[in-house]
């Protein structure tokens, strides 16, 4: 794993599944998926969307069911994050968005 700046794009939010793309800004690979990645990405997106008071901003690793990087150890990957059914993703609904983030890949 390596800490790096990356570009994150959320492409869809349906039920308890968040899909997106994570791409390293520098010539580094994005490495492996982890629950830590999911928590940090969700909290980061709350900051980006200015919804830091939303309950979703308090998400913890125990709320993450699964994290998948379709192509780990490459400069760019699609990802899928499945959260517990009791987690309300309504504040994430709407258009897709993207931002630059300092993430652990």
N, C-alpha and C positions, 0 to 999 in steps of 0.2 A: 504494500500500500504506500501511497505517496500523497502528501498534501499538495494541492495544486489549484490553480484557477481554472475554472471550467465554465462552459456555457450550458445552461440547462433550459430545456424547452419542455413544457407540459403540453402534451398533444391531446389527451382525453382524460376525463374523470367520469367514471360510470360506476354506480353502486359503491363498492368498497375498493375499487381498483383505480390507481393512478398510473397513466402511461406517459412516457416522455423520452427525451434524448439527452444524453450527457456527453459532451465533447470537451476534451482537454484543449485549453487555449495554447499550451506550449507543446513541445514535442515529447509528451509523456503519454503513457497508456493510462486508461481509466481503471485498470486493475479489476478487483472483484467486488461484487455486490455485498452489502451488509445492512443490517438493521440500523446501524449508526448512520449510514449514508441516507437511508429513508427518513429518519428523524430529522437530521440536519437539513435535508432538502426541503422537507415540509415546513420546518421552522423558518428557514431562509425565505421560502416563498411567501409565508405570512408577512414577513418584514417587507418584502418587495411589493406585495399587494396592499400594504398598510392595513393589515387585519391582525395585528399583533395581540389584540384583545379577544380574538376568536378562540373558542375552546380548542380548536385544532392546533393552535400554537403551543398547547401544553402536551402534545403527543409525546409518548415515551416508547422505548424499545419494546416493551411488553404489548403495545398496541399494534405492532407490525407483525403480520402473519408470514409474509414472504417478500423477498426482494430478488429480482432476477435481472441480471445484465445479459442480454442476448449474445453479445460478443465481448466477453471480458478480455482484458489484456490487449486491448486495441485502443487507438486514439479516440474512438467514438463508439457509443453503444446505445441501443434502445434499452429502456428499462421498464420494468413493471413492478409496482409496489402494491401489495394487498394489505389493507388494514383491517382490523377487527370490525365486525358488523356494527358494533355500538359506536364507532367513530363516525361523526357527522361530517361529510365532506361538502356540505352545501355552500360554504364560503369559497370553495374552489370551482364551483360550477360557472359556466359561461365560456367566454372565448379562451382560446389557448394563449399562452404568453411565454416569454423567454427572458432570461437575464443572465448576467455574468456572476458567478458565485465562487467563493473560495471553499472548495469541497475536498473531502478525502475520497479519493477514487481507489 
